[in-house]
Amino acid sequence: MIKDMTVRNLSPATQRSYIHAVTKISRHFDCSPVHLDVEDVRTFQVYLIANGISWPSLNQIVCALRFFYGVTLGRDAVPERIARAREPQKLPIVLSADEVVRFLEAVASLKSRAALTCAYAAGMRVSEVVRLKVADIDSARMVIRVECGKGGKDRYVMLSPQLLAVLRTYWRLARPAPWMFPGRSADKPIEQNVLHAACRSAVLAAGLDKRVIVHVLRHSFATHLLENGTDIRIIQVLLGHGHLSTTARYTRVSTHLIATTQSPL
């Protein structure tokens, strides 16, 4: 067992992670990790990936080995040469226009249906939908004010005539105030887990075979705008993305753009 005063300064959980990683690489090579170099560590990383280790677990081991070689052994140049794992980006799930209609029609509660319609029609995050206030709906300018979005930033999103009609119908029946979608108590907004539960129920009722969560409606909003020819920089502003590269991933899931791009053949 490797003992060092620096290890004792770590939290118990970090100590366990440290000892687990050092023990694991020792057993793999059947020798003390003191005698291993960076190439051996890389070989060990490849072995772990080939055996299906999760990316977070792999990075825990990387952090522990960086600490071991950099702090415990004092090899200052080694830690930077032990690469962290970067999880491959997965393409976001997107519903077709017909699937969106089937999904929204399958939402049983009027309140949840109106809220989930906002998520799709305006590309709002679930955290933004639940905090929406009646005063945020500007029907004169046909925009919705989103307060304190991700990163604490405010922005405006479009208010389509169809969404306005849905919200007016809901408001006439429910008369919510001040929150557009109040919770059990009128002075508090609806909980996010209520919309997540409504989403799961609607997916089953609509017979959708995709893994749909509320955020998929936001993905679908962005992809459908892109397929309809909306400039990607406008989509970036509507989504509240700080970097265009975040928005650009939707170009990889737009099947319409892929299908209509002419092949050089």
C-alpha angles and dihedrals in degrees: 000000000000114000124191135155090233091062092056089061091062125092116264092252092050091047090055091049090049095050092044093053096045092046092048095053090044092055092045093057094028092230141082113288087228087079095049126095135205093275090056090052090051090050088051091051091052090050092052093048091048089054093054103256114171118250094243091050091048091052090050089057091046091053091049093049091046088054092046096052098034102041109016096041096026095229096148096182096053105069095062090053093056101086123219117231117251113206111233112251113249122213112253118249112250130192122219118239090258091050091051090054092048091048097050093045089054094057104108102201119070091215094050091045091053091047094048090046087059090053091057103032095048101025092239126165116242089246089056094046095054092050094050114126128205088242090058091069107091105187092172092062094027094233137117120222113224111200123203098357121175109326091019092281125145121218143161125243129189123273107210120206089242093054091045090054091050092049093046092051090049093046094051090054100038103027093205121191140210093346116053090216108028124191127226087302116052092223093060130061123245116276118253092232089063090062092043089054092047089051093053092049092048092051090056094044092049092048094233115168095200124097097252124185126167092265090061087072089061090049090050091049092055095043094048091049090051092049090051091057101260113157110257091229090060090050088051091056093045092051093044094235115166093207129043090219089068091056093042092071088077089068086068094058099041100109090181092060090046093049095047096047109105116238116231087233 
